[in-house]
Amino acid sequence: MRRPRAALAALAALAALAALGCNPDDVVHRVGWFSTMRHQRSIKPYAQPIPPVPGTVPVTGAEPVLSIQTADRLVNARTRTSESINRGRVLYETYCLVCHGQAGRGDGPISSAAGGPFFGVRSLVNDTIARRTDGYIYAVLVSGQVMGRGLMPVYGDKVRGSDRWDVVNYVRTLQAGAQSPRGRR
Ligand code: HEC
């Protein structure tokens, strides 16, 4: 006789909870002196973020998109030491080799020169690019297609600071290798 009564009471309690709106969090919240972390002034998952006030500027500064004219005036911040070249090589082989190829001839695994699907990849070691400024190579690396360079991706967000000049120094090394009788093509 006692058991069914207890079960009934439990059922009634559950029904009352359900009537209050199912979510125990909401129930607790209605009691003034409880607070749950779910109810707070924050952006909820999947909610639209609040855009910053117009005119807001990032405190860490923003990087301008380089034009070829400004690029030519940039000064290489890294001396071409073996340390710089080795660092540049690691970065080049991580980010650039896939398109521009091991020796920089534009024949990386996914470039069209190698019969791949990625068209228009250029050689980084021909005479024309060898005569370009360090700043030019730097700018194409940083801004790529944003400065109107075809399908060349932007790497400014991945290769940062002096690492960029290390890549430039490594590209210069590839060019020097290509000029030697053995590497010329
Ligand atoms: C997804 C393929 C791809 C990758 C990866 C890539 N590039 Fe390129 N790159 C291109 C294409 C395509 C062009 C030709 C852009 C054009 O038509 O102007 C190009 C052009 C360039 C040029 C200008 C060549 C010239 O003749 O003026 C430079 C310099 C360059 N890339 C450097 C780099 C460096 C450095 C990296 C690595 C950080 C890199 N690229 C990674 C596709 C790529």
Boltz pocket constraint, residues with backbone or C-beta under 6 A from the ligand:
constraints:
  - pocket:
      binder: B
      contacts: [[A, 91], [A, 92], [A, 95], [A, 96], [A, 97], [A, 98], [A, 99], [A, 100], [A, 118], [A, 119], [A, 120], [A, 121], [A, 122], [A, 123], [A, 124], [A, 129], [A, 136], [A, 137], [A, 140], [A, 141], [A, 148], [A, 149], [A, 150], [A, 151], [A, 152], [A, 153], [A, 155], [A, 159], [A, 167]]
      max_distance: 6.0
